[in-house]
């Protein structure tokens, strides 16, 4: 044993023994008070219960709606495509190529956006293109093909 390995003594305080007679100090009501739901066995407070006050989830009004028919796209910028095409020396980029390089998930729909620029002609297949991205791809000599 040395000075660095010394630690404070472990806590030895015993748990309160409730409901073990009046003399123990925790007998009778076992610190639950008299009557009411919280004094009973089997009581569990409902989630969000605020003591009878109108709970927050009922005070705040409902707002807006969620469109069930919304189509979510994973966006890929031209700068990312340019970097991928130059590093892997690719002339055609498909959704499978993007998946293989970890840029999109297995079930993601891909939309190409125009952030960045293309310096060489690249043929790109994706589910959707922004108008400016499509123009930039054709201007660089590539082809933008929409897939279903």
Buried (B, 14 or more C-beta within 10 A) or exposed (E): EEEEEEEEEEEEEEEEEBEEEEEEEBBEEBEBEEEEEEEEEEEEEEEEEEEEEEBEEEEEEEEEEEEEEEEEBBBBBBBBBBEBBEEEEBEEBBBEBBBEBEBBEEEBBBBBBBBBEBEEBBBBBBBBBBEEBBEBBEEBEBEBEEEE
